[in-house]
Amino acid sequence: MTKNNVLKGVFLVGFGATSYGMLATFVKLAYDDGFTTAEVTTSQFIYGIIGLLLLNLFQKIKNKNTAVKASKKNIFHLMLAGTSLGMTSLFYYLAVKYIPVSIGIVLLMQTVWMGVLLEWLLDKKAPSLQKIISVFIVLIGTALAINIFKIDFNDATINWPVGILFGLLAATSFTTTMFTANKVATGISSAQRSLYMLLGGSVIVFSFALITQVTPFNFEIFAKWGIILALFGTIIPPMLLNAGFPLTGIGLGSIVSAIELPVSVMMAYTLLNESVIALQWFGIVLIIFAIVIMNINFKQSTTIMMK
C-alpha cells in the first residue's frame, strides 16, 4: 500500500466521519422546526435510497456493466445487516430529542467498549490488556464528557433517563452495524453495499413511522431538511468510509474516524449554543486517546523505532 493511497484513505475516512459528526445538529434543528422523528428519518432514508440508486446507475454506466453484481444471498445478508443501521438512526435521533447533542454523541461512542465485548463473545477470545486499559479510559472519559456528577435529573427540559437509554441503544445497534459491515458481502462495490444496507434499514424506519406518526405527515421535511440529512447521514459517510477503510486499515481508520466526536460537539456548541465546559472537553480527549491506544500496534512501533 503506497503512502498516497493511505493519505487518500485518511482524507476519505476523515471527511466521512466529519459528515456523521454534523448530522445530529441538523436533526436537532429539524426538531426545533416542529418535525417528528418519523418525518426526519423517513425523508432521510427516501432521499438516501434515491441518491444511492443514482450513484449505482452512474457506476454501472461508467464501468460498462463489468462490476461484480450482488447475488441474492449478498442482498439478503446486506439488508439483514442494514436493519441495525435503521435502528441506529432511530435510537440516536430519539436520544438527541431528549438530551443535548454533545451528550448523545458521547453515548454513541460507547461502541468502543461494546465492540470489544462483542468480539469477546463471538470470537471466544479474551481482550488484550491494551484493549482493557482502553475500555477503562473510555468509561472515565465518558463520565467526564457527560459531566455525570453535575447532571440535574430534576431539569424538566431534559429527560435524562430516556435520552441515556436511547443513546446506549444507538451505540449497541451501531456496534452491530460496524461488525456486520466489515464481514458481509465485501466483494461487491461500496455503492451496492450501502444501497442494500440502506434498504434493510428503511424497513425499520418506515415501520416506525407507520406506528408512531399519529399526526398528518408534514411533507415540508423533504424540502427543508430531507436532502441535508440524507447527504450527511446516508450517502456521503457510508460511501467515503467504505472506500477509505480498505486504504487506511481498521486501526488507522478507527483513529481518524474519531474526529466525529469533536466535530459533533463543536457543531452543537456553535449552532445549538449547548454548554460544554472544560472538564467535558477533557473527557472527549480521553475517549479519543483510548481509541488511539486501542488501535496502535505497540510491538510494531517499537520495532520501527529500533530500526
Disulfide bonds with the S-S distance in Angstrom:
none
